[in-house]
Amino acid sequence: MIMMRGAVLVLALLLSAAVRAELTIEITQGVNEPTPVAVVPFAWQGVKALPDDVAQVISDDLYRSGMFSLMARENMLSFPADRSSLYFRDWRISGSDYIVIGRINQKEGNNLEVAFELYDVLKEERMLGEVINANFTNLRAVSHYISDKVFEQLTGVRGAFSTRIVYVTAQQIRQGSYRYRLQLADADGHNARTILESKEPIMSPAWSRDGKKLAYVSFETGRPAIYIQYLETGQREKVQSFRGLNGAPAWSPDGSKLALVLSKDGNPEVYVLDLNQRRLSRITHHFGIDTEPSWSPDGQSLIFTSDRGGAPQIYSIYLPKREITRLTFEGSYNARGRLTHDGRFLAMVHQSNGSFHIAVQDLRTGRLELLTETFMDESPTIAPNGSVILYATQEGIRGVLGAVSLDGRVKFRLPSSVGDVREPAWSPYL
């Protein structure tokens, strides 16, 4: 049945060659007129080499957004570290609208002091500046923090470079045997680490709103079961498991409930599990397949996919009154709906001309826009600032992660060197 395509497709694509843990980023499309920015190498005063190049991380972050063009270091006329050594005329000649400068000083032991400033070159004005206490182990995180601040100052949109992503990979051990991994990484693909390894498939990872827990589906016992993983301690617990399908967990905004899909009563239906009282409530009642739930930002409604109208479409159910509203009408297949955090835009998998693409629908106007041109896209997940959709797609015979801005103007990929990467989930702000 067409409604089972997503699960079957994920399982099939997970069976592949070895997977490299960390992802790399390849920009494939940016805005037509990106804003020119220079990020000058930070001055360093210390006794040993730094583990990360702060200015390079910031440059990579801003470049990855697709909204900025970054000046190459070899084209810089000087390397100012503070206002006294910054000559705006040089940077205007070089074509930069904005410049980021900074310095890092080693304090007692491994403690560091990182200072940065953002200047408007044309107005010759300081726009932003801060001194941050850091150490050798969190320097990359501090770099992402600075990127977030600069991005917000220049765009008016909160940055999401300090967030994280989870995704599923697979490694072929021998013929017919595979090793599945649930991986956690920074939003740029760095610092990847394994949360769970299993000989059986892992699917549908989902973040709690506080960023401290993951829910996912594991087949490690031979049948699907939902688990909750505590990231700080590594502990995990098995959620109530029933005969048949146990899948598609989704956290409520307050973290007290899980929406999930169960077939214990014969047909896949959407349920809500109260995690405090362990009380299970059935939400949908229909002979069609109801699946892929996600919550509205206010926690009052659930978005879900159903073929109750004859083909997969996305619906909303208002929980207090159990009122159901159909949200999508354009095309014969719309599934895996995910709302932006303001509730206005609905990202989804949309079938067009026989291929599956990522699309977004403005719920105020009803307008639907295709964002991707690849042919087998699925599993959209939205950055917490609502600016970018991460999704799974194919590149040749390999599964990779792709990303596209909400307006479709910026695109990039996060492929691994070999093997498949599937089932992404973007964290909330951490």
C-alpha positions in Angstrom: 0.0 0.0 0.0 1.2 3.5 -0.8 1.0 4.7 2.8 3.7 2.2 3.8 6.1 3.5 1.1 8.0 5.7 3.6 8.9 2.9 6.1 9.7 0.4 3.3 11.8 2.9 1.5 13.8 3.8 4.6 14.5 0.2 5.3 15.6 -0.5 1.7 17.9 2.5 1.5 19.5 1.8 4.8 21.0 -1.4 3.4 24.2 -0.2 1.9 28.0 0.1 2.2 30.0 1.5 5.1 29.2 4.9 6.5 31.5 7.7 7.6 30.5 9.2 10.9 30.9 12.8 10.1 29.1 14.6 7.3 30.6 17.2 4.9 28.8 20.2 3.5 28.5 21.1 -0.2 26.7 24.3 -1.2 24.7 23.7 -4.4 22.7 26.9 -4.6 22.7 30.3 -2.8 20.9 33.6 -3.1 21.5 35.6 -6.2 23.2 38.6 -4.5 24.7 37.3 -1.2 25.9 39.9 1.3 29.7 40.3 1.2 31.3 39.7 4.6 34.9 39.3 5.8 35.8 37.3 8.9 39.4 38.1 9.8 41.5 35.4 11.5 41.3 36.0 15.2 44.5 37.1 17.0 45.8 34.5 19.4 47.8 35.1 22.6 48.6 31.8 24.2 51.3 29.1 24.8 49.9 26.3 22.6 48.0 25.9 19.4 44.3 26.2 19.4 42.2 23.1 18.5 39.9 25.1 16.2 40.1 28.1 13.9 37.3 30.3 15.2 37.2 32.6 12.3 37.1 29.7 9.8 34.2 28.1 11.6 32.3 31.4 11.6 33.1 31.8 7.9 31.9 28.3 7.1 28.7 28.8 9.1 27.8 32.0 7.3 28.7 30.6 3.9 26.6 27.5 4.5 23.5 29.7 5.0 23.9 30.6 1.4 23.1 34.3 2.2 26.7 35.6 2.4 29.8 35.6 0.3 33.0 35.3 2.4 36.2 37.0 1.5 39.1 34.6 1.1 42.0 35.2 3.5 44.5 35.5 0.7 42.6 38.6 -0.5 42.6 40.4 2.8 44.9 43.5 2.9 45.4 43.3 6.7 44.3 41.3 9.8 43.0 43.7 12.3 42.2 42.4 15.8 40.6 45.5 17.3 39.2 48.9 16.2 42.5 50.7 16.4 44.0 48.6 13.6 40.8 48.5 11.4 40.9 50.8 8.4 37.5 50.8 6.7 38.8 52.2 3.4 40.7 49.1 2.8 37.7 46.9 3.3 35.4 49.1 1.2 38.0 48.8 -1.7 37.9 45.0 -1.1 34.1 45.0 -1.5 33.1 43.9 2.0 29.9 45.3 3.5 30.6 43.9 7.0 33.7 42.7 8.8 34.1 40.4 11.9 37.3 40.8 13.9 38.4 39.2 17.2 41.1 38.0 19.5 41.6 35.1 21.8 43.7 35.4 25.0 44.7 32.5 27.2 44.0 33.0 30.9 44.9 30.8 33.8 45.2 27.1 32.9 43.1 26.2 29.9 40.7 29.1 30.3 40.3 31.4 27.3 38.8 34.8 26.7 37.3 35.2 23.2 36.4 38.7 22.1 34.6 39.5 18.8 33.2 42.6 17.0 31.0 43.1 14.0 31.4 46.3 12.0 29.4 47.9 9.2 32.1 48.9 6.8 30.1 51.4 4.8 28.8 53.3 7.9 32.0 52.7 9.8 29.9 51.7 12.8 30.3 48.9 15.4 27.2 46.8 15.3 27.9 44.1 17.8 30.6 43.0 20.3 31.0 40.6 23.2 33.7 38.9 25.4 33.1 35.2 26.0 34.7 33.0 28.6 35.7 29.7 27.0 38.2 26.8 27.1 40.1 24.6 24.7 37.4 22.0 24.6 34.4 24.2 23.7 36.0 26.6 21.2 34.0 25.2 18.3 30.8 25.7 20.2 31.8 29.3 21.0 32.4 29.8 17.3 28.9 28.7 16.5 27.6 31.0 19.2 29.3 33.9 17.5 28.0 32.8 14.1 24.5 32.9 15.6 24.9 36.4 16.9 26.3 37.7 13.6 23.7 36.0 11.5 20.8 37.4 13.7 22.3 40.9 13.6 22.6 40.9 9.8 19.4 39.1 8.9 17.0 39.7 11.8 16.5 35.9 12.1 17.9 34.0 15.1 20.8 31.8 14.1 20.7 28.0 14.4 24.4 27.1 14.0 24.6 26.0 17.7 21.9 23.4 17.3 22.4 19.7 16.5 21.0 17.0 14.3 20.5 13.3 14.6 20.4 10.8 11.7 20.6 7.1 11.0 23.4 5.4 9.1 24.1 1.7 8.2 27.3 -0.3 7.8 27.5 -3.6 6.0 29.4 -6.0 8.2 29.1 -9.0 5.9 26.7 -10.3 3.3 23.2 -10.0 4.7 24.4 -8.4 8.0 24.3 -4.7 8.8 25.2 -2.4 11.6 22.8 0.5 12.2 23.8 3.6 14.1 21.9 6.5 15.5 24.3 9.5 15.2 24.3 12.8 16.9 26.3 15.7 15.4 26.6 19.5 15.3 24.3 21.2 12.7 27.4 21.4 10.4 28.0 17.7 10.6 31.1 17.9 12.9 31.6 16.2 16.3 29.5 13.2 15.3 29.1 10.5 17.9 27.0 7.3 18.1 24.0 7.3 20.4 22.9 3.7 19.6 24.3 0.8 17.6 22.1 -2.2 16.6 22.0 -5.1 14.1 18.4 -4.2 13.4 17.0 -1.0 11.8 16.6 2.2 13.8 13.9 4.7 12.6 12.0 7.9 13.3 14.3 9.8 15.8 12.5 12.7 17.4 13.8 15.4 19.8 12.1 16.5 23.0 11.5 20.3 23.1 14.1 20.7 25.8 16.8 19.0 23.7 17.6 16.5 26.5 15.9 13.4 25.1 15.3 11.4 21.9 12.5 9.1 21.1 13.0 6.6 18.3 11.9 3.2 16.9 14.2 0.2 17.2 13.8 -3.3 15.8 16.4 -4.8 18.1 14.0 -7.3 19.6 12.9 -8.4 16.2 9.7 -6.2 16.3 9.3 -2.4 16.3 9.4 -0.8 19.7 9.7 2.9 20.8 12.5 3.9 23.1 13.3 7.2 25.0 17.0 8.0 25.2 18.4 10.5 27.8 21.3 12.2 26.1 23.2 13.4 29.2 23.3 10.0 30.9 23.0 7.6 28.0 20.1 5.8 29.8 17.1 4.7 27.9 13.7 3.3 28.5 11.3 1.3 26.5 7.9 2.8 26.0 4.8 0.6 26.2 5.1 -1.9 23.4 2.1 -3.5 21.8 1.6 -6.2 19.2 1.9 -4.9 15.7 3.2 -1.5 14.7 4.8 0.8 17.2 6.1 3.8 15.4 6.5 7.5 14.5 7.0 9.0 18.0 6.5 12.8 18.3 7.0 14.8 21.5 4.4 17.3 22.7 5.8 20.9 23.1 5.8 20.6 26.9 7.5 17.2 26.8 4.8 15.4 28.8 3.3 13.4 26.0 4.3 11.3 23.0 2.1 11.0 19.9 2.7 7.7 18.2 1.2 5.2 15.7 -0.1 1.8 16.9 -1.9 -1.0 15.1 -2.8 -2.9 18.3 -6.5 -2.5 17.4 -6.0 -3.8 13.9 -5.4 -0.6 11.9 -2.6 2.0 12.2 -4.1 4.8 14.2 -2.7 7.9 16.0 -2.5 7.7 19.8 -1.2 10.0 22.6 0.7 8.6 25.5 0.8 10.6 28.7 4.3 9.9 30.0 3.6 10.9 33.6 0.5 8.9 34.1 1.3 6.3 31.4 -2.2 6.7 30.1 -2.8 6.0 26.4 -5.5 7.8 24.4 -6.6 6.9 20.9 -6.9 10.0 18.8 -8.0 8.8 15.3 -10.8 6.3 14.5 -10.9 5.4 10.8 -10.6 2.4 8.5 -7.9 4.3 6.6 -4.2 4.4 7.6 -3.4 7.3 10.0 0.3 7.9 10.6 3.2 10.3 10.9 1.9 12.6 13.7 3.5 15.9 14.7 2.4 18.6 17.1 1.3 22.1 16.5 3.4 24.7 18.3 0.7 25.3 20.9 0.2 21.6 21.6 -3.5 21.9 20.9 -3.5 20.0 17.5 -1.8 17.1 15.8 -0.8 17.1 12.1 -1.0 13.6 10.6 -1.0 11.7 7.3 -4.0 9.7 6.3 -5.3 8.0 3.2 -8.9 8.2 4.4 -9.8 10.3 1.3 -8.4 7.7 -1.1 -4.8 8.9 -1.2 -2.3 10.1 1.3 -3.0 13.7 2.4 -2.2 15.8 5.5 -4.8 16.5 8.1 -5.0 18.4 11.4 -7.0 17.3 14.5 -7.9 19.8 17.1 -7.5 17.7 20.3 -10.0 19.4 22.7 -12.9 18.8 20.3 -11.4 16.1 18.1 -12.2 18.2 15.0 -10.4 17.0 11.9 -9.5 19.4 9.1 -7.8 18.5 5.8 -4.9 20.7 5.1 -3.5 19.6 1.6 -5.5 19.3 -1.6 -2.9 19.9 -4.4 -1.6 16.6 -5.9 -2.4 13.0 -5.2 0.3 12.4 -2.5 1.2 14.7 0.4 2.8 13.2 3.6 5.2 13.6 6.5 3.9 17.1 7.4 6.0 19.3 9.7 5.1 22.8 10.9 7.4 25.7 11.3 7.6 26.9 14.9 5.3 29.8 14.2 2.7 27.4 12.8 2.4 29.2 9.5 4.2 26.9 7.0 3.8 23.2 6.5 6.7 21.3 5.1 5.9 17.9 3.5 6.8 15.2 1.0 4.8 16.0 -2.2 4.5 13.7 -5.3 4.8 15.5 -8.6 5.3 13.8 -12.0 6.0 10.4 -10.3 8.8 11.8 -8.1 8.8 12.7 -4.5 9.9 16.2 -3.6 10.0 18.5 -0.6 7.3 21.2 -0.7 6.0 23.9 1.6 2.5 25.2 2.0 1.6 28.6 3.4 -1.4 27.7 5.6 -2.6 31.3 5.5 -2.9 31.5 1.7 -3.0 27.8 0.9 -0.2 28.2 -1.7 2.0 25.2 -2.2 5.6 25.5 -3.5 8.0 22.8 -4.6 11.4 23.4 -3.0 13.5 20.5 -4.4 14.2 19.0 -7.8 15.6 15.6 -6.8 13.4 12.6 -7.3 13.2 10.7 -4.0 13.1 13.2 -1.1 11.6 12.3 2.3 11.7 12.9 6.0 11.7 16.7 6.2 12.8 18.3 9.5 12.8 22.0 10.1 15.5 24.2 11.8 14.3 25.8 15.0 14.5 29.2 13.4 12.3 28.1 10.5 14.8 29.1 7.8 16.0 25.7 6.5 14.4 22.2 5.9 16.7 19.2 6.2 15.6 16.1 4.4 16.8 12.7 3.1 17.4 12.2 -0.6 19.5 10.2 -3.0 22.7 11.0 -4.8 23.4 8.3 -7.3 22.8 5.1 -5.4 23.6 6.6 -2.0 21.3 8.2 0.5 22.4 11.6 1.6 21.0 14.6 3.5 19.9 17.6 1.6 18.9 21.0 2.9 16.8 23.8 1.3 15.8 27.2 2.6 12.1 27.8 3.2 12.0 30.1 0.1 13.9 27.6 -2.0 16.7 30.0 -2.8 19.5 28.3 -0.8 20.4 24.6 -1.1 23.2 22.4 0.2 23.9 18.7 0.8 25.5 16.9 3.7 26.8 13.7 2.2 29.0 11.0 3.7 31.9 9.6 1.8 30.2 6.2 1.4 27.0 4.6 2.3 23.5 5.9 3.2 22.4 8.6 5.6 18.7 8.7 6.4 16.0 9.9 8.9 17.3 13.3 10.0 15.9 15.2 12.9 16.9 18.8 13.8 17.2 19.7 17.4 15.4 22.6 19.1 17.5 25.5 20.4 19.9 24.1 23.0 
